[in-house]
Amino acid sequence: MSNLIPASSSTLPVASADSRAPRDTPPQTRQFLTFKLGGESYAAPILTVKEIIEYGQVTTVPMMPGFIRGVINLRGNVVSVVDLAARFGQHRGKVGKRSCVVIIEANQDGEKQIMGILVDSVDEVVEIAGSDIDPPPTFGAKIRTDFIEGLGKHKGQFVIILNLDRVLSVEEMSLLSGEEGIESPAAHYEQHDAGAGREPRALQ
């Protein structure tokens, strides 16, 4: 499985300079990584996706909410892994042969936060025009509406575009953990090891 996801820019059609016909501004097209979770199709803006890795050994972190699977070692960096199904209030995701962790760069109060999300499988990178993205539904969604950026239409099907800054809100996770001042599960892991008088463990 390739780790790096190419974020190639798309070329939009431009009317010729000498055209006398009215020229409409083409709708903005964005790229998304689509993936499956519990039989539903979701999408993450490609600019937030850093890489995709196979699901491997995860070290659990004490006093974290149930949707935190734990942390992994990503080339020497401790990265938190969020069980996306559990984060949506569903049962914890089942790890299968196609399960993987999508490494996401979320924006938290103007700062970049690297976290992983556990998904059932990754599909493909798709392009969706702005005109094909509807606002989040006001009701009937299986997940919180503030987790949804919009509903994208691709190949006649709807895909749920996630607001990953909200899904991966460190502030909310800290509140749910019952401990104030924890910057992230990964930071909590490092604090726990430091408090025990040892360096953060390297994960296998």
PAMI-805794 format. One record per residue: residue number from 1; x, y, z of N, C-alpha, C in turn. Coordinates in steps of 0.1 Angstrom, whole numbers, plus 5000, padded with zeros to 4 digits. Layout:
REM residues N
 num n.px n.py n.pz ca.px ca.py ca.pz c.px c.py c.pz
 NUM    X    Y    Z     X     Y     Z    X    Y    Z
...
***
This chain:
REM residues 204
 num n.px n.py n.pz ca.px ca.py ca.pz c.px c.py c.pz
   1 5009 4988 5000  5000  5000  5000 5009 5012 5000
   2 5007 5022 4991  5015  5034  4991 5011 5043 5002
   3 5022 5048 5009  5019  5057  5020 5015 5071 5016
   4 5022 5076 5006  5019  5090  5003 5008 5091 4993
   5 4999 5100 4996  4987  5103  4987 4990 5115 4979
   6 4992 5114 4966  4995  5126  4957 4983 5135 4957
   7 4986 5148 4960  4976  5158  4960 4978 5167 4947
   8 4977 5161 4936  4979  5168  4924 4968 5178 4921
   9 4971 5189 4916  4961  5199  4913 4954 5196 4901
  10 4941 5199 4901  4932  5196  4889 4932 5208 4880
  11 4932 5206 4867  4931  5217  4858 4917 5219 4853
  12 4912 5231 4856  4898  5235  4852 4898 5241 4838
  13 4887 5238 4831  4886  5244  4817 4885 5259 4818
  14 4892 5266 4809  4892  5280  4808 4887 5284 4794
  15 4878 5293 4793  4873  5298  4780 4884 5305 4773
  16 4884 5304 4759  4894  5311  4752 4893 5326 4753
  17 4904 5333 4752  4903  5348  4754 4895 5355 4743
  18 4894 5349 4731  4887  5356  4720 4873 5351 4719
  19 4868 5343 4729  4855  5338  4728 4845 5350 4731
  20 4835 5350 4723  4825  5361  4725 4813 5356 4734
  21 4813 5343 4736  4802  5338  4745 4805 5342 4759
  22 4794 5344 4767  4796  5347  4781 4804 5336 4788
  23 4814 5340 4796  4823  5330  4803 4819 5329 4817
  24 4814 5317 4821  4811  5314  4835 4823 5309 4843
  25 4824 5313 4855  4835  5308  4863 4832 5294 4867
  26 4841 5285 4863  4839  5271  4866 4838 5268 4881
  27 4829 5259 4885  4828  5256  4900 4841 5251 4905
  28 4845 5255 4918  4857  5250  4924 4856 5235 4926
  29 4867 5228 4922  4867  5214  4924 4878 5211 4934
  30 4874 5202 4944  4883  5198  4955 4885 5183 4954
  31 4896 5179 4959  4900  5165  4960 4897 5159 4974
  32 4892 5147 4975  4890  5140  4987 4895 5126 4987
  33 4899 5121 4998  4902  5107  5000 4889 5101 5006
  34 4884 5091 4999  4872  5084  5003 4875 5071 5010
  35 4867 5068 5020  4870  5055  5028 4856 5050 5033
  36 4857 5037 5038  4845  5031  5043 4846 5030 5058
  37 4834 5031 5064  4833  5029  5079 4819 5024 5082
  38 4818 5012 5086  4805  5007  5090 4795 5006 5078
  39 4801 5004 5066  4792  5003  5054 4789 5017 5048
  40 4793 5028 5054  4790  5041  5049 4803 5047 5042
  41 4800 5056 5032  4812  5062  5026 4814 5076 5031
  42 4827 5078 5035  4831  5091  5040 4842 5097 5032
  43 4844 5110 5034  4855  5116  5026 4863 5126 5035
  44 4876 5127 5033  4884  5136  5040 4891 5145 5030
  45 4891 5158 5032  4898  5167  5022 4912 5162 5020
  46 4916 5161 5008  4930  5155  5005 4941 5164 5011
  47 4938 5177 5013  4949  5185  5019 4951 5182 5034
  48 4942 5175 5040  4944  5172  5054 4951 5158 5056
  49 4952 5151 5045  4957  5137  5046 4972 5137 5044
  50 4979 5132 5053  4994  5131  5052 4998 5118 5046
  51 4993 5107 5051  4996  5094  5046 4986 5084 5051
  52 4988 5071 5045  4980  5060  5050 4989 5049 5054
  53 4986 5043 5065  4995  5032  5070 4986 5020 5074
  54 4992 5008 5074  4984  4997  5078 4983 4997 5093
  55 4971 4992 5098  4969  4991  5112 4978 4981 5119
  56 4986 4986 5128  4996  4977  5135 4994 4978 5150
  57 5005 4976 5157  5005  4976  5172 5002 4990 5177
  58 4992 4991 5186  4988  5003  5192 4990 5002 5207
  59 4996 5012 5213  4998  5012  5228 4987 5020 5234
  60 4980 5013 5243  4968  5020  5250 4973 5031 5259
  61 4965 5041 5261  4968  5052  5270 4958 5052 5281
  62 4962 5053 5294  4953  5053  5305 4944 5066 5306
  63 4932 5064 5311  4923  5075  5314 4920 5083 5301
  64 4918 5076 5290  4914  5082  5278 4900 5077 5274
  65 4892 5085 5267  4878  5080  5264 4879 5068 5254
  66 4868 5060 5253  4868  5048  5246 4872 5049 5231
  67 4870 5061 5225  4872  5062  5211 4887 5064 5208
  68 4895 5065 5219  4910  5066  5217 4916 5052 5217
  69 4920 5047 5206  4926  5034  5205 4940 5033 5212
  70 4947 5044 5212  4960  5045  5218 4969 5053 5209
  71 4982 5050 5210  4992  5058  5202 5001 5048 5194
  72 5006 5054 5183  5016  5046  5175 5029 5054 5174
  73 5039 5048 5170  5052  5054  5167 5053 5056 5152
  74 5052 5069 5148  5053  5072  5133 5067 5078 5131
  75 5076 5070 5127  5090  5075  5125 5095 5084 5136
  76 5093 5078 5148  5099  5085  5160 5089 5095 5167
  77 5078 5098 5160  5068  5107  5166 5056 5099 5172
  78 5052 5103 5184  5040  5096  5190 5027 5102 5184
  79 5019 5094 5178  5007  5099  5171 4995 5091 5177
  80 4985 5099 5181  4972  5093  5187 4964 5087 5176
  81 4957 5076 5179  4949  5069  5169 4934 5070 5175
  82 4925 5076 5167  4911  5077  5171 4903 5066 5164
  83 4895 5058 5171  4886  5049  5165 4874 5057 5160
  84 4873 5059 5147  4864  5068  5142 4849 5063 5144
  85 4847 5050 5144  4834  5045  5146 4829 5048 5160
  86 4838 5046 5170  4835  5049  5184 4833 5064 5186
  87 4841 5072 5179  4840  5086  5180 4826 5091 5175
  88 4820 5083 5166  4807  5087  5161 4796 5081 5170
  89 4800 5075 5181  4790  5070  5190 4785 5056 5187
  90 4792 5049 5178  4789  5035  5174 4798 5026 5182
  91 4796 5013 5179  4805  5003  5185 4819 5005 5180
  92 4829 5001 5188  4843  5002  5184 4845 4994 5171
  93 4853 5000 5162  4855  4994  5149 4862 4981 5150
  94 4859 4972 5142  4865  4959  5141 4877 4959 5131
  95 4888 4955 5136  4900  4955  5128 4900 4943 5118
  96 4901 4946 5105  4901  4935  5095 4913 4936 5086
  97 4913 4928 5076  4925  4928  5067 4927 4941 5060
  98 4916 4949 5057  4917  4961  5050 4917 4974 5059
  99 4917 4971 5072  4917  4982  5082 4930 4990 5080
 100 4929 5003 5082  4941  5011  5081 4940 5024 5089
 101 4950 5031 5091  4950  5043  5098 4954 5054 5088
 102 4945 5064 5087  4947  5076  5079 4953 5087 5088
 103 4965 5091 5085  4972  5102  5092 4966 5115 5087
 104 4961 5123 5097  4954  5135  5094 4961 5147 5100
 105 4962 5158 5093  4967  5171  5099 4955 5180 5101
 106 4951 5181 5114  4939  5189  5118 4944 5202 5123
 107 4935 5212 5122  4937  5225  5127 4931 5227 5140
 108 4938 5229 5151  4933  5231  5164 4937 5245 5169
 109 4928 5255 5168  4930  5268  5173 4943 5274 5166
 110 4944 5272 5153  4955  5278  5146 4967 5270 5146
 111 4968 5259 5153  4979  5250  5154 4976 5237 5147
 112 4987 5231 5140  4985  5219  5133 4987 5207 5143
 113 4978 5198 5143  4978  5186  5151 4977 5173 5143
 114 4987 5165 5144  4988  5152  5136 4981 5141 5144
 115 4971 5135 5139  4964  5124  5145 4961 5113 5135
 116 4958 5101 5139  4954  5090  5130 4939 5087 5133
 117 4933 5082 5122  4919  5078  5123 4918 5063 5118
 118 4912 5054 5126  4911  5041  5122 4898 5039 5113
 119 4900 5034 5101  4889  5032  5092 4888 5018 5087
 120 4877 5013 5082  4875  4999  5077 4884 4997 5065
 121 4884 5006 5055  4891  5005  5043 4892 5018 5036
 122 4902 5020 5028  4904  5032  5020 4900 5029 5005
 123 4892 5038 4999  4887  5036  4985 4896 5043 4975
 124 4895 5056 4973  4902  5063  4963 4902 5078 4965
 125 4910 5085 4957  4910  5099  4957 4900 5104 4946
 126 4891 5112 4949  4881  5117  4940 4880 5132 4939
 127 4875 5137 4928  4873  5151  4927 4858 5154 4927
 128 4854 5164 4935  4840  5168  4936 4839 5183 4935
 129 4831 5187 4925  4829  5201  4923 4821 5208 4935
 130 4823 5220 4937  4816  5227  4948 4801 5227 4946
 131 4797 5227 4933  4782  5226  4931 4776 5213 4934
 132 4785 5203 4936  4780  5189  4939 4781 5186 4954
 133 4783 5197 4962  4784  5195  4977 4773 5203 4983
 134 4764 5195 4990  4753  5201  4997 4756 5203 5012
 135 4749 5213 5018  4751  5215  5033 4748 5203 5041
 136 4753 5202 5053  4750  5191  5062 4735 5190 5064
 137 4730 5178 5066  4715  5176  5068 4712 5181 5082
 138 4700 5186 5084  4696  5191  5097 4691 5180 5106
 139 4688 5168 5100  4684  5157  5108 4686 5144 5100
 140 4685 5133 5107  4685  5120  5099 4699 5115 5098
 141 4710 5122 5101  4723  5117  5100 4727 5108 5111
 142 4735 5098 5108  4740  5088  5118 4751 5093 5127
 143 4756 5105 5124  4767  5111  5132 4763 5125 5135
 144 4770 5131 5144  4767  5145  5148 4768 5154 5136
 145 4759 5163 5134  4759  5172  5123 4771 5182 5123
 146 4776 5185 5134  4788  5194  5135 4801 5186 5130
 147 4800 5173 5129  4811  5165  5123 4811 5165 5108
 148 4800 5170 5102  4798  5169  5088 4800 5183 5081
 149 4809 5183 5072  4812  5196  5064 4801 5197 5053
 150 4797 5186 5047  4787  5186  5036 4785 5172 5031
 151 4776 5171 5022  4773  5158  5015 4777 5160 5000
 152 4787 5152 4996  4792  5153  4982 4785 5142 4974
 153 4783 5146 4961  4777  5137  4952 4788 5132 4942
 154 4790 5119 4942  4800  5113  4933 4795 5100 4927
 155 4795 5099 4914  4790  5088  4906 4776 5083 4911
 156 4768 5093 4913  4754  5091  4916 4752 5087 4931
 157 4762 5087 4939  4761  5083  4953 4765 5095 4962
 158 4759 5095 4974  4763  5106  4984 4775 5100 4992
 159 4784 5109 4995  4795  5106  5004 4796 5117 5014
 160 4798 5113 5027  4798  5123  5038 4811 5129 5039
 161 4812 5142 5037  4825  5149  5039 4826 5154 5053
 162 4837 5149 5059  4839  5152  5074 4846 5165 5077
 163 4841 5171 5088  4848  5183  5093 4858 5177 5103
 164 4870 5174 5099  4879  5167  5108 4885 5176 5119
 165 4884 5189 5117  4888  5198  5129 4879 5196 5140
 166 4866 5193 5138  4856  5191  5148 4857 5176 5153
 167 4859 5167 5144  4859  5153  5148 4871 5151 5157
 168 4883 5157 5154  4895  5155  5161 4898 5166 5171
 169 4888 5173 5176  4890  5184  5185 4897 5179 5198
 170 4909 5184 5200  4917  5180  5212 4910 5185 5225
 171 4904 5197 5224  4897  5203  5235 4886 5194 5240
 172 4878 5189 5231  4867  5181  5234 4871 5167 5240
 173 4882 5162 5233  4887  5149  5238 4892 5151 5252
 174 4899 5162 5255  4904  5164  5269 4893 5165 5279
 175 4882 5171 5275  4870  5172  5284 4864 5158 5286
 176 4863 5150 5276  4857  5137  5277 4866 5128 5285
 177 4879 5131 5285  4888  5122  5293 4887 5125 5308
 178 4881 5137 5311  4880  5140  5325 4892 5147 5331
 179 4902 5150 5322  4914  5157  5327 4916 5170 5319
 180 4916 5181 5326  4919  5194  5319 4934 5196 5317
 181 4937 5203 5307  4951  5206  5304 4959 5196 5296
 182 4952 5185 5292  4959  5175  5284 4958 5180 5269
 183 4969 5182 5263  4969  5187  5249 4964 5177 5239
 184 4967 5164 5242  4963  5154  5233 4966 5140 5239
 185 4959 5129 5234  4963  5116  5240 4978 5113 5239
 186 4984 5117 5228  4998  5115  5226 5006 5123 5237
 187 5002 5135 5239  5009  5143  5249 5007 5137 5263
 188 4995 5132 5266  4992  5125  5278 5001 5112 5280
 189 5003 5105 5269  5011  5093  5269 5026 5097 5273
 190 5031 5108 5267  5044  5112  5270 5045 5117 5285
 191 5035 5124 5289  5035  5129  5303 5035 5117 5313
 192 5027 5107 5310  5026  5095  5318 5040 5088 5319
 193 5047 5087 5308  5060  5080  5308 5070 5089 5316
 194 5069 5102 5314  5078  5111  5320 5076 5111 5335
 195 5063 5110 5340  5060  5109  5354 5065 5097 5360
 196 5066 5086 5352  5071  5073  5357 5086 5073 5357
 197 5093 5084 5353  5107  5085  5353 5114 5077 5342
 198 5108 5077 5330  5114  5070  5319 5110 5077 5306
 199 5118 5075 5296  5116  5081  5283 5104 5075 5276
 200 5096 5082 5268  5085  5076  5260 5090 5064 5253
 201 5083 5053 5254  5087  5040  5248 5086 5041 5233
 202 5095 5034 5226  5094  5033  5212 5084 5021 5209
 203 5074 5024 5200  5065  5014  5197 5070 5005 5186
 204 5066 4993 5186  5071  4983  5176 5060 4983 5164
***
